[in-house]
Amino acid sequence: MPKTVEKEPKVIFPSLFIRADLEIHEAYPVEAFAEASSGACDIEIVKNCNQFTGKRA
């Protein structure tokens, strides 16, 4: 898995980071990514969802 948070300060363009709420937060650190961002970063958390199964809870 790429280390997105470490690379984020180099990205200066706007970003959209999406995570399903049932996923492992450490695998998709959207909050840390947005905080480290040099550009604007919007976060969307999809409720009752897990991308690995493709099903809603």
Stockholm file with secondary structure:
# STOCKHOLM 1.0

chainA/1-57         MPKTVEKEPKVIFPSLFIRADLEIHEAYPVEAFAEASSGACDIEIVKNCNQFTGKRA
#=GR chainA/1-57 SS CCCHHHHGGGCCSCEEEEEETTSCTTTSCHHHHHHHCSSCEEEEEETTEETTTTEEC
#=GC SS_cons        CCCHHHHGGGCCSCEEEEEETTSCTTTSCHHHHHHHCSSCEEEEEETTEETTTTEEC
//
